[in-house]
Amino acid sequence: MLKFRVFPTHRQSRGSGTDTSCDGMMFHEKGKNQLIANFLRKHLLTLIFGVLCWVGFNAAGVSLGFVGGELYVRTVRNAVTILALLIPILAGMGLNFAIIIGAMISQLSMIIISDFSIPGLGGIFAAFALTLMLCFIFGHLIGRIMNAAKGKEMIVGIVTGYLGSNMYQMLFLVGYGTLIMPRNPEILLSRGIGMRNMIDIQGYRAVFMNSPLLIFTIVCAAAGFIYYLQWTKLGRRFAILGEGMQTAQLLGIDVDKTRIAAIILSTILAGVGHLMFIIEMGNVNVYTGHLNIDIFSSAALLAGGASLKYARIRHVFIGLFLFHTLFIVSPLAGQNIFNSAAIGEYFRSFAAYATIVLALVLNQRKRA
Amino acid sequence: MRIKLKPPTIVILIYLAMLLAGGFYVGLPLFPILSESMVKFAMNGIMVLSLLPMIHAGVGLNFGMPVGLSAALVGMSLAIQFKLQGGVGFLSSLVFAIAIAVVFGAAYGKLLNRLKGREEIAGVFTGFAFIPLMNIFWTVAPFTNRQMLYPVGGVGLRPKISLDGYFRFILDETLVIQLGKISIPLGLLLFYALVVAVIALIFKTQNGKAMAALRLNSGFARLSGVDENRVRLLAVILSTAIAAVGMCVYSQSFGFVQLYDGASMLTFPALSALLIGGGGSRQATITNAVAGAYLYQFVYLLSVPVANAILIPELAELLRMIITNGVILFAMLMERRWQHA
């Protein structure tokens, strides 16, 4: 028994990860009711979010055009970040909450590039290049950390994210002005130590938003990359790893190395995704911009119908649509129903966290 | 008896030595800090103690502590709503808090029983989810005492309710003994000792022994007739209730009831304190909790004047957070190695 507790993934992963294949078997063996129950269980979160969106949309009393416009902006901001969660799920590592570190790296890169004042598209490409490089290095580090705590990747990811966040804040609050001297002293606080709360990058925003083709290309390239991955050797290794670490080991796969690769790819995608987010925003919230990115991305993915063991690209876009519709309409709905926009905002935070708890419960049931 | 220190304890002791050296250099007022440390220790220590029952039953570290803390916030709000002041106010908020914590804890425990083996991640998100849920409650709850409501509008509770005139410092200021330059808050420490005694007694009962059996060998415990789910539920309720007591003590020392996001900031420090004291997610004693709580608070108190002296006041808080999260991460990574050792 103790062994199972230490290595819970072994038990959960064997034979699962093939959620779709058991449907047909269920139909023959247990009849139609079972099939409906199974369907409900699999799509429970999506259905809940669908109903919530519908209620919220009606209560908010906004036009479809408004929601559509907002959704476009949010697709630009969040789609790639949510895509970043897919590979670790595929590789059986659960939700990668450490993507928050990728987000921090993208903020750091953008600040460095704007401090060097490389203008226009060149600056944007430089920021992407720097993000990719740093994400590769830190992704490797995070991968090693997760390998040291197999079976506990999710909680370790959260704590790693917190620790990274603290160190990142320390870098900007204490490091800048003492160890690192920016070219432009304007971005420091008046006491000369520490970065200001907000760095303006409106110049890049204007360039970026005026090239929808570039945005489209990045989103499609990220989605296409993950789609393409399943036919590559690496993608097959991830999928086998998703079946269980022991299976993978028996098949001669270097488990540790493959897991690190999954986390590196995830971190890179998260960095690229968040870089799009901050460029679209037009300013970098130095100390708080990255917070909660992990939670909201995870909740969106789960709302789209993914589980902790099975996620596909369609789940990303369904989830993006449902979760962010709820995000857009809930303050207005709160205002109209309870006469308080704050209630709507609390509700959507609750929805994000509760989604993850519910996903854990549903995932556990499947194991039992 | 041979004392074996775990890496977090050693690291914190080295950091403490560095701080003491730095403090000596900048001319630290040691005696006020020693007095202050005792208040802070008992103020935060009960929350550290609250982790013990769940660890004792093998449920793991209680990342869902906000559930218990929220129960205490409701309890204290009720006491303020009924304008119960002084000792009566404090005692009644304890009673309310424990009663609500039992209800919340039962629900939380049922959830954790469904998620065996994944209690930690489930606890994190249950705690997180609980806070916005309670925020909705604070916004709509029909409290009427003007001192609790937003000054403008009169609907919804304010984020910080002053306990001035209710039970602020009720434990801090009872039986304070001056020992040379150090003042010892004996009332507060006695209350802390009472909680320690209660926990020790509960561990001695049959249920307490069942918890220990469950942790050490759950299969064997089940075969010997221990109802696993019931005992685990009991441990979770106990942890939640003690966390609620801890929050009441914390608030009377702090002077305010912090609603809304106030409850979310206390879980990780408590966990970290226990780990610093040498505890782990599968094995922790009362000594670990007591020593860890004191070390954690003492180090933080020392670091504040040192950080101020080098003109970066945020540094103390940042270092505290880095130590907090670093210790938790480190303990998670090393857990398996320690088990085999």
Interface residues (C-beta under 8 A of the other chain):
Chain A: M1 L2 F4 R5 V6 P8 I145 A148 A149 K152 M154 I155 V156 I158 V159 T160 Y162 L163 N166 M167 Q169 M170 L173 V174 R191 I193 G194 I295 F338 S340 A342 I343 Y346 F347 S349 F350 Y353 A354 I356 V357 L360 V361 Q364
Chain B: F63 L111 R114 L115 G117 R118 E120 I121 A122 V124 F125 T126 F128 A129 I131 P132 L133 N135 I136 T139 V140 G156 N217 S218 G219 F268 L311 I312 E314 L315 L318 L319 M321 I322 N325 G326 I328 L329 M332 L333 E335 R336 Q339
